[in-house]
Amino acid sequence: MFLNETKQEYSWFRRISSQFISEKDFDKLEKTSVRLNFKRGETILKQGGMPNHIAYLEKGIVKFNYESESGKNLILTIVAAPKILGGANLFYKDNNLFSLIAVEDCEVIMIDSKVIESVLMDNSKFAMMMFQVASEMFKKSVMNFISLAHKQKEGRIADIVLYLAAEVYHNTTFHLSLTRKEVAEFAGCSTENVIMTFSKWQNEKIVTLEGKIIEIKEIDKLKYISKVG
């Protein structure tokens, strides 16, 4: 992890924020934030840590990781840039509930929580936007837990592949940044279950796999597997 000293651009975040706050208020956010680069596997925000920053993911893919007291990892959701991360910290003042970990190399802008709170106090529409962002993150995690609770392993893995194609890679052919172990942690099953399911789908020509490249060949069949669970 290292600090990039170049001028911060913000692009997507600036465009979204400019609908609700003045350039002066945005400058406040910009002047009190830093841009950091994270390598794959590095922790951006740590579970149990103090929520001192809101993270804006400008480039890369991040996993929301929860570690139980027994040391077992569960991936709550995966998100790709551009995305505001950690927005729940504005509304939940206790320690971070989960860790944010880079799935691939990431560029993140860390915004001081106290500064953004002061801007929110004067801009109700901006506050509502941030609340919606936080709610959307939790919605994705909740939907994943519903899948874990009500579906068999093949249905859960189908949910994960469909979600990654639609929400993270935006393509039915993609380079999977996750390891098989991470897919298992996302689907709430064993690594062996993931390997066996991928092999089964390949034999049935539902997907093709070449190394880390996955191509969904029969998306309707995959959706059916997801539906019947």
Secondary structure, DSSP 8 states (H G I E B T S, - for coil): -EE--S----HHHHHHHTTTS-HHHHHHHHHTEEEEEE-TT-EEE-TTS---EEEEEEESEEEEEEE-TTS-EEEEEEEESSEEE-GGGGT--SS-SSEEEESS-EEEEEEEHHHHHHHHHH-HHHHHHHHHHHHHHHHHHHHHHHHHHHS-HHHHHHHHHHHIIIIIS-SSEEE--S-HHHHHHHHTS-HHHHHHHHHHHHHTTSEEEETTEEEES-HHHHHHHHHH-
